Amino acid sequence: MTYLAKPRLHHPTLQRNAVGFTRRDYEGKISTLCAGCGHDSISAAIIQACWELDIQPHRLAKLSGIGCSSKTPDYFLGQSHGFNTVHGRMPSVLTGANLANRSLLYLGVSGDGDSASIGIGQFVHAIRRGVDMAYIVENNGVYGLTKGQFSATADQGSVSRRGVANTDSPLDLVMMALQLGATYVGRGFSGDKGQLVPLIKGALTHRGAAFIDVISPCVAFNNHAGSTRSYDHVRQHNEAVNRLDVIPARKAIEVEQAAGGTLDVTQHDGSVLRLHRLDAGYDPRDRIAAMEVLQQRQARGEVVTGLLHVDPAADDLHAHLGTVGEPLNALDATRLCPGSGALSAINASLR
């Protein structure tokens, strides 16, 4: 159905954001995914987040790999830059694009097959290098395009639609992201838009490697009794560690803070994440505590969601490499290649 174009005409009463766009301006083509697929809910959350953040669509670059999840960038932000890579190679292409043009916002969309199997090495190195990006994995625990085999993130003991139990240990991408040094780590549920939209807004405004694992039920192959990725199972076992919102720094905001009930985390760019704590003892700035909570709740069969970790003083790959502030693709040949004299001086300094 993607050949069917959406109407370009907008009703004159549609609300516009600060940069003059309606929510419709952030949509893409008509989705071809199964009706009720959690991935479409994630696309809607991305659309809402970008509209609320007043992002100009041409300032965002969306990249993906292969799989049901990696088809979704065609369904949102139709006016943005886009690149669909080969299977599992989205992180390296995003890294190269980010190094060439740091002036864009980068959104990587992947799946549990694309990132946790063939692309696991790409995922690891993009996270550990601190590439400035929002990396979203749409995690349904199966290979939807190839008829529902278990993916590497499927829980041990979960049962397929055909009644086969998974005997393999799962990969927990959230735990891996924490261990690899990601400076913004969250987990969401496609059925909880109220939590997911702020999570995505925070990732898009964070400087550094931001990773969100979103449990997204596959209605065709993984939404039955016995599945740990079904809508019913996640709703019954969801344990949110916080409720959050994002306050952009570009506007003066006055708030009334309830005593002891709110934790403000200032981001590197000046924006603030406001966390309404459900667990009074949970501090998302503590990476070790986040990993302990994940292990403890997993042992009890609970799915932990919310902002699990954030480092408000994080840097990105450009800061680590000491690149110039101007995008590399805007530099002329003379500045990119200063000549043999400059090279000789560098070599001499290393002797």
C-alpha positions in Angstrom: 0.0 0.0 0.0 3.0 2.3 0.2 2.3 3.4 -3.4 -0.8 5.2 -2.1 0.1 8.7 -1.3 -1.4 10.5 1.6 -3.3 13.8 0.9 -1.0 16.8 1.0 -3.9 19.1 2.0 -4.2 19.9 5.7 -7.2 21.1 7.5 -6.6 24.8 8.4 -7.5 24.2 12.0 -4.7 21.7 12.6 -2.4 22.8 15.4 1.1 23.9 14.4 4.2 23.7 16.5 6.8 26.5 17.0 8.5 25.9 13.6 5.2 25.9 11.7 4.6 22.2 11.2 1.4 20.2 11.9 1.7 16.6 13.2 0.7 15.4 9.7 3.9 17.0 8.4 5.9 14.4 10.4 4.1 11.4 8.9 5.4 9.2 6.1 3.8 6.7 3.7 0.9 4.3 4.6 2.2 1.4 6.7 2.2 -2.1 5.1 2.7 -3.8 8.5 0.0 -6.1 10.0 -2.9 -4.3 11.7 -2.1 -4.0 15.4 1.6 -4.3 15.0 3.5 -2.7 17.8 5.9 -1.1 15.4 3.2 1.2 14.1 2.7 2.5 17.6 6.4 3.2 17.9 6.2 5.2 14.6 3.4 7.2 16.0 5.4 7.9 19.1 8.4 9.1 17.1 6.1 11.4 15.1 4.6 12.8 18.3 8.0 13.3 19.9 9.5 15.1 16.9 6.4 17.3 16.6 6.5 18.2 20.3 10.3 19.0 20.1 9.7 21.4 17.2 12.3 19.5 15.1 12.5 20.7 11.5 12.2 17.5 9.5 15.1 18.3 7.2 17.4 18.4 10.3 16.9 14.7 11.1 18.5 11.7 9.4 16.8 8.3 9.9 18.7 5.1 9.2 17.7 1.4 9.4 18.8 -2.1 8.5 16.6 -5.0 7.4 13.4 -6.5 8.9 9.9 -5.4 9.8 11.3 -2.7 12.2 13.6 -1.4 9.6 10.7 -0.8 7.2 9.1 1.6 9.6 11.2 4.8 8.8 9.2 4.8 5.5 6.1 5.4 7.6 7.3 8.5 9.5 9.1 11.8 8.8 8.7 11.6 5.1 10.5 15.0 4.7 13.6 13.8 6.5 16.9 12.4 5.2 16.7 8.6 5.1 19.0 5.6 4.4 18.0 1.9 4.5 21.2 -0.1 4.9 21.8 -3.9 4.5 21.1 -6.4 7.3 22.8 -5.4 10.6 24.9 -2.6 9.2 22.9 0.4 10.2 25.2 1.5 13.1 28.3 1.8 11.0 26.6 3.7 8.2 25.1 6.0 10.9 28.5 6.5 12.4 30.0 7.5 9.1 27.1 9.9 8.4 27.5 11.4 11.9 31.2 12.0 11.5 30.7 13.7 8.1 27.8 15.9 9.2 27.4 16.5 12.9 24.8 19.2 12.3 22.0 16.6 11.8 20.0 14.7 14.4 20.5 11.0 14.0 17.8 8.4 14.6 18.7 4.7 14.1 15.8 2.2 13.9 16.5 -1.5 14.2 15.0 -4.8 15.4 16.0 -7.6 17.6 17.1 -9.7 14.6 18.9 -6.8 13.0 20.8 -5.7 16.1 21.0 -8.7 18.3 22.1 -11.3 15.7 23.8 -10.3 12.4 24.3 -6.8 13.6 25.5 -7.4 17.2 29.1 -6.4 16.5 27.9 -3.2 14.8 25.6 -2.4 17.8 28.5 -3.0 20.3 31.0 -0.6 18.7 28.5 2.2 17.9 27.4 2.2 21.6 30.9 2.0 23.1 32.2 4.8 20.9 29.5 7.2 22.0 28.1 8.0 18.6 25.6 10.9 19.0 22.4 9.2 18.1 19.0 7.9 19.3 19.1 4.1 18.7 15.7 2.4 18.9 15.3 -1.3 18.8 11.8 -2.5 18.1 11.9 -5.8 20.0 9.3 -8.5 19.3 11.4 -11.6 20.0 10.8 -13.2 16.6 11.9 -13.0 13.0 8.6 -11.7 11.6 9.6 -11.6 7.9 10.7 -15.2 7.9 7.6 -16.5 9.7 8.2 -16.3 13.4 11.4 -18.1 14.4 12.8 -17.1 17.8 15.3 -14.2 17.8 18.3 -13.8 20.0 16.3 -11.7 22.5 13.5 -14.3 23.0 13.2 -15.3 26.7 14.2 -18.8 27.6 11.1 -20.9 28.1 8.8 -18.7 26.0 6.6 -20.7 23.6 6.1 -20.0 19.9 2.8 -19.9 18.2 3.3 -23.6 17.1 3.9 -24.6 20.7 7.8 -24.9 20.6 9.6 -23.7 23.7 12.8 -21.6 23.4 15.8 -23.3 25.1 18.4 -20.6 24.4 19.5 -17.9 26.8 18.4 -14.5 25.7 20.5 -11.4 24.9 19.4 -8.4 27.0 20.3 -5.4 24.8 19.5 -2.9 27.7 22.1 -4.7 30.0 24.6 -4.7 27.1 24.1 -1.0 26.5 24.7 -0.2 30.1 27.9 -2.3 30.2 29.1 -0.7 27.0 28.8 2.8 28.3 25.7 4.1 26.7 24.9 7.4 28.5 21.1 7.3 28.0 19.4 3.9 28.4 15.7 3.2 28.5 13.1 0.5 27.9 9.6 1.2 26.7 6.5 -0.7 25.6 4.7 0.1 22.3 1.4 -0.2 24.2 2.3 2.7 26.6 2.6 5.8 24.5 2.5 8.1 27.5 5.8 6.7 28.7 7.3 6.0 25.2 7.0 9.6 23.8 9.0 11.3 26.6 11.6 8.5 26.4 12.1 9.2 22.7 12.2 13.0 23.3 14.9 12.5 25.9 16.9 10.3 23.5 16.7 12.8 20.7 17.9 15.7 22.9 20.6 13.8 24.6 24.2 14.2 23.5 25.9 10.9 23.2 24.8 7.3 22.6 21.1 7.0 23.6 19.6 3.6 23.4 15.9 2.6 23.8 14.7 -1.0 23.7 11.0 -1.1 22.9 9.0 -4.2 23.5 6.8 -4.4 20.4 4.5 -7.4 20.1 4.3 -9.2 16.8 0.5 -9.8 16.3 1.2 -12.5 13.6 3.7 -14.7 15.4 4.2 -13.6 19.0 1.0 -12.4 20.6 -0.3 -15.6 22.1 -0.4 -17.4 25.5 3.1 -18.5 26.4 4.8 -15.6 24.7 6.7 -13.1 26.9 6.4 -10.5 24.2 2.6 -10.4 23.9 0.5 -7.4 24.8 -1.2 -9.2 27.7 2.1 -10.6 29.2 3.9 -7.2 29.1 0.9 -5.3 30.5 0.7 -7.9 33.4 4.4 -7.9 34.1 5.4 -4.2 33.4 7.3 -2.6 36.2 8.0 1.1 35.5 10.8 2.6 37.6 9.8 6.2 36.8 7.4 8.5 34.8 9.1 11.2 32.9 8.8 14.3 30.7 11.2 16.5 28.8 11.4 20.2 29.3 13.1 22.0 26.3 15.6 24.6 27.4 14.7 27.1 24.7 11.6 28.3 26.7 11.4 29.7 30.2 9.3 27.3 32.2 8.1 27.8 35.8 7.1 24.7 37.8 5.9 23.9 41.3 8.0 21.1 42.6 6.5 18.6 45.1 8.7 18.1 48.0 10.7 14.9 47.5 8.7 13.7 44.6 10.7 14.9 41.6 14.2 14.5 40.3 15.5 17.0 37.6 18.4 15.8 35.5 20.0 18.6 33.4 21.1 17.5 30.0 24.3 18.6 28.3 22.4 20.9 25.9 20.5 22.5 28.8 17.3 20.6 28.5 15.9 18.9 31.6 14.4 15.4 32.1 11.8 15.5 34.9 11.4 12.1 36.5 8.3 11.4 38.7 9.6 8.6 40.8 7.5 5.5 41.4 10.4 3.8 43.2 11.6 6.4 45.7 15.1 4.8 45.9 15.8 4.7 42.2 18.4 7.1 40.8 18.9 6.8 37.0 22.3 8.4 37.2 23.7 5.3 39.0 24.7 2.8 36.2 25.5 0.0 38.6 22.2 0.3 40.4 20.4 0.2 37.0 22.0 -3.1 36.2 21.2 -4.5 39.6 17.5 -3.5 39.2 17.4 -5.2 35.8 18.7 -8.4 37.2 16.5 -8.4 40.3 13.3 -7.7 38.4 14.1 -10.1 35.6 14.5 -12.9 38.3 11.0 -12.1 39.4 9.7 -12.2 35.8 9.1 -8.5 35.6 9.7 -6.2 32.6 11.4 -3.1 33.8 10.5 0.0 31.7 11.3 3.7 32.0 14.5 5.7 31.9 17.0 3.3 33.4 20.2 5.4 33.2 21.3 8.8 32.1 24.6 10.6 32.3 23.9 14.4 32.2 27.5 15.2 31.5 28.0 12.8 28.6 30.2 13.5 25.6 30.0 12.0 22.1 32.3 10.6 19.5 33.2 14.0 18.1 34.4 15.2 21.6 36.4 12.0 22.0 38.1 12.5 18.6 38.6 16.2 18.9 37.0 17.0 15.6 36.3 20.6 14.5 33.0 22.2 15.2 32.1 22.6 11.6 30.7 19.6 9.8 33.4 17.8 7.9 31.3 17.7 4.7 31.3 21.5 4.7 35.1 21.8 4.7 36.9 22.5 1.5 39.7 20.5 0.0 42.4 22.8 1.4 41.2 22.3 5.0 40.6 18.6 4.6 44.0 18.0 3.0 46.4 20.8 4.2 49.4 19.3 2.4 52.7 17.5 3.0 54.0 20.2 5.2 51.3 19.7 7.8 51.7 16.0 7.6 55.5 16.3 8.2 54.9 18.5 11.2 52.5 15.9 12.7 54.9 13.1 12.1 57.7 15.2 13.7 55.6 15.8 16.8 55.2 12.1 17.3 58.9 11.2 17.2 
